[in-house]
Amino acid sequence: MFTCGFLSFSMLPCFYLMLKAYSTLDFAMHLYKVHFTMTSTYRTIHHDDDDDLQSLGTEKEEYGDNHGSETRSRSQWDDDCPWSEWYSAEDPVKGLELTATWSEKTVESSLEMAELENASPHEAEKWMILPFLSPNLSEGNRVGFASQLRLLVDALNMSFDAQFMEDFVSVENPGSDNLKSSMIVPPPTVLDRVFKDLFHEGSQVAAFAKGEHKISRAIKGAPFGSLFAQFCLHALWVGTCNIRAIAVLWIEFIREVRWCWEESQPLPKIQANGSIDLSTCLINQKLQMRSILLAICIEKKCEMNEDFQDCVGSNEHTYDHMEEDSPVGDKTTSNQKHGDEFDGIQDSPLTEDRLHGSGTTTSRPSMKHGDIQSTDLKSSDHNRRGSAGAVGSTKLLKSYQSMHAPFTQDAPLMTEDMHEERLQAVEAFGNSFSFSAQLEKDILSSDMSAFKAANPDAVFEDFIRWHSPGDWENDDNKESGPSKSPVTKGLKDDWPPHGRLSQRMSEQGNLWRKIWNDTPALPVYEQKPLLDPLREGEKILHYLETLRPHQLLEQMVCTTFRVSADTLNQTNFGGLKQMITKMEQLYRTMASTLKPLQTNHVSGNSETIEDLRRLCVIFEHVEKLLTLASSLHRTFLQAPRLSETIFTDYYNFYLPRMGTGSPGSPEVDEKEFDVKYQVMTRERQSVSNMFSPPTANQSWRKVLSMGNLLNGHEPIVREIIFSVRDSLRNNHYAAHNPRGFQREIETYRMYICGTSNDLRVALSVTSCD
């Protein structure tokens, strides 16, 4: 059997025989110049074509150790893509077809033809490429975030059937048999792997802002990389994301959170900046608050240990003296005092801004650093306790002593639902002043006690000048607040300054003044804490343990859509404008569709559930386009023009599908994307590099070469056209056209198309007689 290469390049003698058969001239006495053109087509070898190695790698993954699995994972095209932690996407670019076309040449012998067999495709005049795209881009048969989000929405729809998450796994639940028979529960080994990742591996705080879209915060979910966000992503891929698997995962998750609380272990992947982000979902707020409360408890334990060590060190030197002069009850009282301090005193770092707007209020950094104990000072200074320092040159109104800012307790931490409960509790107070005063009464009373302790001679007006300068009015329109010196010109005779309380503070029965009169002078370390961290921590655990299934699933859906999109948003796709616009549209659509879930206005089989299913379809469209954009970007990394051009054409080709509401519409699937693109000269080398030399396993069948190799790749098909042209001289056409003898026409043509397995030849003859 002759090879196609032999036939193609040795067809010139056959062409001469054809000329002799059809020509009336003496072939031996006539010299023919044969015109020759050639086109060779090359195709990249995709990794899916190597079936033997692929199946071998699969067996190694199934039965081998982790090292074998990791080795295979590194060979995937999307190994460094942001979604690769959760799933491996099929490469949408299955391969490329390159067509190299040589310019027309003139040959006179077979030797000249044989030389062309070694010609490089880089010498061809024109290069055209045709990308082969995966049919799953249009058919929708793929696994990704969108496919799992559909399952999560189905779980949300089922969550309204029970009161507690335990009902979905309890044997006492009437519907449990149906659940058990139809829904897969993750085995213990899978649970161990999930919670090892959540609580033990990579426990450092993630870069929350990285990867988040500017519209991402409009979706009320957990931030990217946080503990609850990672839990939701794991839930997508465990047990086919059914409600029963989610219930098992959630119950184990709460057990881990409780264990961390009871063992004083900080929660991983939680922002620890001392504040609660009320723009996130409620579960994330609770986890944030729990971490802050634990930090407070740990801080108190450290303070207790330090105080106890100091006390022990002092007792070692003065034990005999204390035994003679101090009763036993005094030592008991001292120990009890340390225990009371741990039960809830909340210290906070030195700050310049407070809840009420004062620029000088600070918080106590240590137990009694603000106490004045020198016997050389005046009696008022001697009794000063809990002072954070003088407030500039501001003086007290009655005693002309320096005003001191106290160490104060921070405002109590509150999550969104705690704010709502507190607002509902004070709605009965009627007017806005009573509402505001009651809401802040505990904080206000604590600040007043601390101010009195730091300023024993202070009056109510002094507290107002420090705490709420806007409620102190000067007669001469000159400031005399805490940050300014009073108008005394340095003379005590001009004291006190001319000023008064505002109208709201001077009304009869003012609640602030009543609180002032009833409040004792106590520094923060003697006050009742505004927040009991142990009690609040238990309340958070109770909330998580008794959370209604639909409330959990609603927050999971919001969070999972948000972090799935944020994960995809980290993809490097070369800054394609169409893709940037699509991602922004996706975020806006998600924010609008998920809004009802944030208000608990969703019920089973409602319109919102159908809207969520449609959102999954939109998400799938965007996910497919993003995967294609990423693959094209890395395929044509050195030829970005080709990447942008191909994606733009496919985007316009795919756009009608996105409007149908469901992928795989029959009226659009009949058309295939088969556009060819010309390769510029500067892009040839980068395209050539895509044709990596074939391995022995990939090329063992190709024992005969067709020539014109491109990086070891022989053409999959070669097309050659031989033609002979003759002048119009000495024929009847020239008689009617005096200039006809100057012209030529193609009288003979042979078309040859050959592959490794077949050869096709066509002949055409034109008579000029």
Order of alpha helices (4+ residues) and beta strands (2+ residues): alpha-alpha-beta-alpha-alpha-beta-beta-alpha-beta-alpha-alpha-alpha-alpha-alpha-alpha-alpha-alpha-alpha-beta-beta-alpha-alpha-alpha-alpha-beta-beta-alpha-alpha-alpha-alpha-alpha-alpha-alpha-alpha-beta-alpha-alpha-beta-alpha-beta-beta
